[in-house]
Amino acid sequence: MANLIFNEDEQRELREAARAEFPGNPALAYVLENLAAEGIDLDRCRDWDDLRVEKGLPERSDRSSEVA
């Protein structure tokens, strides 16, 4: 099992950054604060291409990497 866990100083910094960077989007700030508190289970992370297929998005083309 692979987990990314943040120490207390990192958690505090991530929470402060989430609040400062996303004052108009409390839902996004909440998600980032939650990640800081609970860490990330890397075994449950999914590949971008898998997410695209799951959501019914078209396959990536060479040009699509230039967008974003």
C-alpha positions in Angstrom: 0.0 0.0 0.0 1.4 3.4 -1.0 0.2 6.5 0.8 1.4 10.1 0.7 1.1 11.6 4.2 1.8 15.2 5.1 3.5 16.1 8.3 1.9 18.7 10.6 3.8 21.7 9.1 3.0 20.6 5.6 -0.7 20.1 6.5 -0.8 23.6 8.0 0.8 25.1 4.9 -1.5 23.3 2.5 -4.6 24.4 4.5 -3.4 28.0 4.5 -2.6 27.9 0.8 -6.0 26.4 0.0 -7.9 29.1 1.9 -5.7 31.9 0.4 -5.8 30.7 -3.2 -9.5 29.7 -3.4 -11.5 32.1 -1.3 -14.3 32.2 -3.8 -14.5 28.4 -4.1 -15.0 26.9 -0.7 -15.6 23.4 -2.1 -12.2 23.3 -3.7 -10.5 24.7 -0.6 -12.3 21.9 1.4 -11.1 19.2 -0.9 -7.5 20.5 -0.6 -7.7 20.8 3.1 -9.1 17.2 3.3 -6.2 16.0 1.2 -3.8 17.7 3.6 -5.4 16.1 6.6 -5.9 12.6 5.3 -3.1 12.2 2.7 -3.4 10.4 -0.6 -3.8 6.7 -1.2 -1.6 6.3 -4.3 -2.9 2.8 -4.9 -6.4 4.3 -5.5 -5.2 7.0 -8.0 -6.3 6.6 -11.5 -4.6 7.4 -14.8 -5.9 10.5 -16.7 -6.6 8.3 -19.7 -8.7 5.9 -17.5 -10.7 8.9 -16.3 -11.3 10.1 -19.8 -12.7 6.7 -20.8 -14.8 6.6 -17.7 -16.3 10.0 -18.5 -16.8 9.2 -22.2 -14.4 11.9 -23.3 -12.6 11.4 -26.7 -9.1 10.0 -26.8 -6.2 12.4 -26.5 -4.6 13.6 -29.6 -1.1 15.1 -29.9 -2.6 18.5 -30.1 -4.7 18.1 -26.9 -1.5 18.2 -24.8 -0.9 21.8 -25.9 -4.3 22.8 -24.5 -4.6 23.6 -20.7 
